[in-house]
Amino acid sequence: MQLDLNQFDLDSPQEQEIHSVLQKIATGPELSKDISFAEARAVTSNILDSRINPIRAALFFLALRMKRETDEENRGILSAIKDFTRPVTCMADEVVDIAEPYSGYNRTLTPTPFLPMVLAACGLTTVSHGVVSCSPKFGVTHKQILDAAGVNTNLSLEEAALKADNDGWAYVDQSQFCPKLHALLDLRKLIIKRLPLTTVETVVGPVRGRTKTHLITGYVHKPYPPVYTSLARHSGFDSALIIRGVEGGIVPSLRQSSISYYYHDNEELTEIAHNPEELGIRQENRSVNLPDESWATPTNNKQIAMATAKLGLEALAGVKGPTYDALVYSASLILWHVKKISSIANAASEVRKVLDSGQAQDIIKTA
């Protein structure tokens, strides 16, 4: 493939700026220098606005990743994305924002696309978001699973906010709330590796509550809770719960204790340990496993999405099993975090009630 360099003015101010930035960040592990918040924001903004040669755009994100991006750089990237995002505010006083990795799952069947219905049945307005497919994993995403369950995932941002007000939950796609970022998916596919965008894009918060918005996200590696905390505060979230979850999602291991982190308002980041057995959850496996390990490839995504949707709908109807337990566990942590219920154990009892009574199933039936 031959790139037509004539379509880019390499002497433009935008190209000159990224030229200068690349000289700082792409000079090897020992000589690379950090850039400022303003530089990261300006370059990302120009990339989103298609003012930068895509080769240089790819180098920019890769170089940041290779030298390890700083909080200032991440916040700069986030600010640029938010500049191109049209957030809306619900009528609900508080909104829970479910922010899982947009690259999806490829080793487990995640129940979290059905978590918003459970939380809605418990009185919490909840919004999730994502894309149909994204590097580096190209795993099964919320959108794929909800599509398989018959949910309309093509709502505009305003329609999603209205649905959240009317039904207590909604999904909104990145193509709707930040089209210019969504347009980079093809470039990210060519880059292959995980980029700073993978971390930052989930913390935009496209739908907000009138008084408070709570971020719920996940992590695997220990350095990430402070990273997400910095981004969440910068994005204006009133609180955040950062759960050590399977595949970086928000479902902890179903067979061993885990550690999560949280903050409220201006409080410091705090650690909490929790154990599934304390909630009456006893599973042999740490997650909802794939029926067959051979499924773990993007060519089987549709099959996996359909299997996940079936289990999720059954769990909403009160059918017991790992999917049911995973919904109980995550929902209990969230209900406790937003201070709706005083303890995680009491929250688990409430979640089981809405699942066993069919209330959660009624929520999705009204969609």
N, C-alpha and C positions, 0 to 999 in steps of 0.2 A: 504494500500500500504506500502510495506517495502522498505526502502531506503538502498541500498547496500553501507554502509560506507567504505567498503574496497577499493572502486574505488578512494577514496580520501585519500591522505597522510596527516593526520591531524597534522603531525609534520613538514610539508614542510614550507619553509619560507613564502609562500603566506598565508597558513592557520594560521601560527603564527601571521602574521601581522593583519589579520582580527580579530583574537582572541583579540589582544590588542586594536584594534579600537572599537570593540563591547563593551569591558569593559568601554570605555569612553562614548560612545553615548547611551548605552542601560541600564542606571541605574536610570531611573525615571525622572519625570519632574523637580525635584530640583537638582539632583546630576549629571545629564548627562552633558558632556563637549563637546565643539565643537572640530572638528579635523581640521588639516591643509589642505591647497590646495593639497600638495604633498600626504598626506595620502588618501584623497578622490580620487585622480587620480590613485594612485597605486592600491587601493582595487577595484575600478571600472574596471580598466584595467585587473586585474586578474579574475574578474567575467566574463567579456566579453570573456576572453581567456579560459574559462572553467577550471580554476585552483582552484576554490573555491567550497566547498560543497554548494549545492543550498539552504539548510536550512539557512546556515550562510549568503548567498547572500541575501535571502529574509529578514532576520533580519537586515542586514545592511541598506537596503533601507527603511524598515519600521521604524527603530530606528531614522534615519535621519529625516524622516517625522514627527514622533511623537514629537521629541524635537524641530522641525522646523529648517530646513537646513539653513545654512548661505550662503552668497554670495561666500565666499571662497570655501565652500564645493560644491556648484553648479558649480562653474567654474572648480573645479577639476574633477567633473563627466563629464562635457562638454569636457574638454581636453582629457580625456580618450576615449570618443566616437569619437572625431575628429582624435585621433591616429589610429583608426580602420576604418576611412572613407576615401574614395578616391574622393576628390572633383575634378571637372573639370571646366575649364574656357571657357566661350562662346567667340565667335568672337564679340558679341555685347559689346559696351563700358559699358553699364549699364544694370543690371538685377534686376528685382523686384522679391523678394522671398516671396511667400504667405505661411505663417506658421500658420496654424490653428491646434487646438487640434486633435491629432491622434485618440482619443477615439470617435470622431464624434459627431453627433447630435441625440437626441432622443425626443425632444419636438417641433421641428420646421423643416420646409423644407428649407435647406440652398441653396442659389443660388451661393455660392462662388466658386464651381468647374468650373463655367463658367466665372468667373471674368478674368482669364488670357486671354481668347479670346477677351474680351472687351478691355482690356488694350493693347493687341497686335494690335487691330484695331486702337488704339489711338497712336501707335508708341512706346509702351513700351514692351521690351522683358520680359516675365514673366514666372516664374516656380513655380509650387506647388508640394507638396510631402506629403507622408503619408503611411498608411498601410491599409490592407483590414478590419481589426477589432482589437480593442485594449481595454483593461480595462482602467479605471473602468466603463465606460458607455456602451461600446460595441454598440455605436450608428452608424448611417449611415455616412460613410466616403466619402471623395473625390473619392477614388478609386471605391467604390461601385456605386456612382452616375455616374462617367465617364464611367464605364463599361456598365451601363444601357443605356447610351447615344451612345454606340458603339465606344468609344474611346479606342485605344490600350494603356493600362496602364502597360504593361509588358516590356517596353523598358529598355535596359541597360542604365547605367549612360551616356555612350558616345553617345548612340542613342538619349537620351533625350536632351542632350546638342546640338546635331546636329539639332534636330527638333526645339528647341528653336531658333537656328540661322535661320533656313529655314522658319518656320511658325510664329515665334514671341512668341510661348508659348509651354510649355511641362509640363507633370506630370512625376515624377520619384518616384518609390516606395523605401521605406526603405530597402527592401530585396535586392535592387540593390546597394545602396550607402553605407550601413553598415550592411552586413549580420549577423555579430556577435551580434549586438544589436537586430536585428530582431529575432534572435534565442531565445531571452529572453521573447518573447510574451507569451509562455505557462507558464513560471514561474510567470509572472505578472498576468496572469489570475487566478492562484492559490492564489496569495497574495490578490487580490480583491481591496484593497484600492488604492487611488491615491498615486503615488510615485514621488520622485524628477525627475525620468526619464520622467514623463509626462510633466514637465515644460521644461526640458533641451533638449529633443530630437528634438524639433521643430526648434531649433536655430542653427543647424549644418551648414546649408547653403551648400548643395551638389553641386549646380551649381552657379558659380560666373561670374560677368561681368569683362571685361578687366580692367576697371578703377574704377567702383563703383558697389556695391551690396547693395540694400535697403531691409531691413527686414520689413514686414508688418505682425503684429500679433495682437491678441486680449486679453482682460482681462475682468474679472467680479469684482473681489475683489480689493480694493484700494491699498493693499501692493504690487501688482504685477508689475505695471509699472517700478519702480526702479529695481526690480529683473530682468525683461526682458532687461532693459537697460544695466545692468551689464553684462548679458550673451551675448547680442548683440555686445557690444564693445569687449568683450573677444573673440568672434567668428570672429571678423574682419569685421563686417558690417559697411559700411560708414555712414549709417543713419538707423533710425528705426522709424516707426509709430506704436504706440500701441493704438489700438482702443477699447473703451468700447463697446463690441458687445454682441449680443444675444448668449447665451450658450458659452461664451468665444471666439466666433469667431470674424470676422472683419466687420460684418454688424451691425451698430448701430440701436437703436430703431427707427422705422419708424414713431413714433407718438410723440416723446418728445426729448428735447435737450440731448446731451451727451457730455462727456469730453474725449478727446484723448490726448496722450502725444507723443512728438517727439524729436529727436535730429538729427543734422547733424554734421559729423566730430567730432571735439573736443568741440562742443558747449554743454551747459548744457541742461538737460531735460526740455522741455517747455510744458506747458499745453495749450490746445485750446478747447474752447466750440463751438459746432456747432448744428444747429437745422434743421431738415428735411424740415420744412416749408419754410425756406430761399432758399431752392433749388426747391421749387414747389412740394414737396412731402407731400401729405396729405392722410394718411392711418388711419383707425380706430384701427388696430392692430399694435403691435410693430414689428411683424415679419410675415413671411410667415407661417401660421399655418398649423398643421396637419389637413387633412380633417375630422378626427375623433380622439378623445383623446384615444380611445381604441387601436390605432395604436402604441402608445408609448411603445413598447416592442421589444427587438431584434428579436423576431420571425417574425416581420413584416418588417424587414430591406429591404428585396428585393422589397417589395411592395412600401415602402417609397422612395427607390432609384429610382424606375421607375417613380413615380409621380413627384419627384423632377427633374429628367432628362427631362421629358415632359415640365414642366414649364420653365426650364432653356433654352431649345431649342426654345421654343416659345418666350421668352424674347429676345434672340439673334436675332430673326426675327422681333422684334419691337412690339410684342404683349404687351399691357399695363397691369399693375397689380402690386401687391406687389413684385413679383420677379423682374420685370423690374425696379421698384423704388429702390429695394435693390441693384441691380447692379449699377444703376446710383449713389447712395449715396456712396458706397464703392469706386468705381472707381474714383469718383470726389475727394474724400479725398486723394487718392493715387497720382493722377495726380498733385494735388496741392502740396503734400508733396515732391515729387521728383523735384519740381520746373519746371515742363513742362508747367503748366498753372498758371497764377498769383493768381487766386482766386478760391475758391471751387465752387462758383456760375457759373463762366465762364467754369470751368471744367465740371459741370453738363450739360451745353448746348452742349459741345463737345461730351460728352458720349451719349446724346440723339441722336445726329446726326449719330453716327456710328451704333447705334441700329436701328433707324428708316430707315436708308438707306440700311440696310442689310449687311453692311461691317463686323460686328461682326459675323453674320451668315456665311458669305463667309469664314471667318477665320477657323471656325470649319469644314466646308465642305471640305477644302483642306487637312484636317488631314488624 
